[in-house]
Amino acid sequence: MDSLFKSGAPRYEDPATSSRVYAINRSGFRRLLDEAAVGDTIRIADAARLFRSTKDVIQIREVLQRRGMHLRIATGAWSGFDLAADDPQTKLFVTMLAGVLEFQRDMISENTKEGVAAAEAAGKTLGRPAALDEDKAADVVDAYAKGAAVKVLARQ
C-alpha cells in the first residue's frame, strides 16, 4: 500500500512476505526500484526487514550501486552508513554485518523449531483451534457428500 510520510516520500511495503523470498524478488521492493531515480536514497526502518541473508545484502548493494542509489537504515548497527557506498571500509562493514544478520535469523529459526518440538512433546495442540468440534465437522462432511454447496456449508 502506498502512503506518504510527512516528508512526502513514498512508502513501499511487502506485507506477509516469506523470509525465503529475496528482497530483489519482492513486489514492494521491485516497485520501489522501478520508481526510484539515480541519486535517490532508500531509507529502511530495520535491516532485518529487508535483508534475509548475506547473499541478499550483497545482491541489493550491487543493484543500488549500479543504479547510483543510496541505502540508509534508521536503527541499529547499520544506522548512519550509506550501505551502497563504494569504498573498501563500507564493503567490509556490510559483509561482516550481513553475516551476523544471517546468523541471527538462523538462530531465531532454530529456536522456533525447538520451541515447536518441545510443545508437541508436551502434548500441546499447535495452531489455530478448530472452528468445529468433531461431531459438527462430521456433519459438514456428510452434508457435502450429499451434495450441499460449499458456500451454504461455510455460512452455517
Order of alpha helices (4+ residues) and beta strands (2+ residues): alpha-beta-alpha-alpha-beta-alpha-alpha-alpha
